[in-house]
Amino acid sequence: MHSEEGHQISKQTLDAADWVILVTSLKQKDFATADVLALYRLRWRIELGFKRLKSLIGLKGPPGTDEQLRQTSCSGPFADYSTA
């Protein structure tokens, strides 16, 4: 099988595509598999939202090396956006 770019897709890659592997510290007796998958999907949507916000405000990475300045610089735009 070939990908769109013409590269050969290995059998191992195709076999792995049938799997969803999540590593969690949640206890199996407390959370059903469907609940863990739902939480993961929600978390992934949040991550994509932050990625989009960072792209919109042009944030490529934390500025400077001062920890307090970095936290203020990173959380400020998101706090402003979330309270608008």
N, C-alpha and C positions, 0 to 999 in steps of 0.2 A: 504494500500500500504506500502511496506517495502523499506528501503534504502539498499545500498550495504552491510552495516554493520549489517543488520538485525533489525534496529530500526524502530519503527512504525512512519510513516510520518502522521502528523495530517491533517485533512481536512482544517483547517485554514492555514497551511503552503502551501498546494496545491493551495488554493484560492489566497493567497498572491503572489504566483509564477506567476500569470497572470498579475501582476501589475508592472509598472516601476514608481517609485516615485522619482522625482527630485525636490529639493528645490532651487530656484534661486531668485536673486534680479533683473533679467532682466524683463523688462516690456513686457507683453503679446502682446501689439500692435506693438512692435518693432521687435519681434522675433517669427517666426513660430515654432510650436512644433517640426517639423522635424529638424529645424536649432538648437534648443536647444539640441536635442538628438545627433545630429552630433557633436556639441561642447563637449558634455559630453563624447562621445566615444573617441574623440581626446584627451581630458584631461586625460582620463583613460589610454590611450596608453602612454602618457608622464609619468604618475605616475609609470606604470610598467617599463618603461625605466629607471627611476631613481632607482627603487627598484633593477633592474638588475645591474646597475652600482655600487650601494652600496654593493651588494653582491660580485661583482668581485673585488672590492678594499678592501673588508673586513671591511667596515664601519658598526659598530653595533649601534652606537649612537654618539652624539657629545662629543668629549673629553673635560674634564675639565669643569670649571664653568665660566671662563672668556668669556664674550660675544664676544669680538673682536677675540680672539683666536678660539672660536667655529666657527664663521663665516668664518674665513680663512681656518680652517681645513676642513669644510664641502664643501665650494665652490671651494677650490683649485683644488682637483682632478677632479671635474666636468669641471672646466674651462680648465684644461690641456687636458682633453679628447675631449672637444668640439673644441679646436683649432688645434688638431692633423690632 
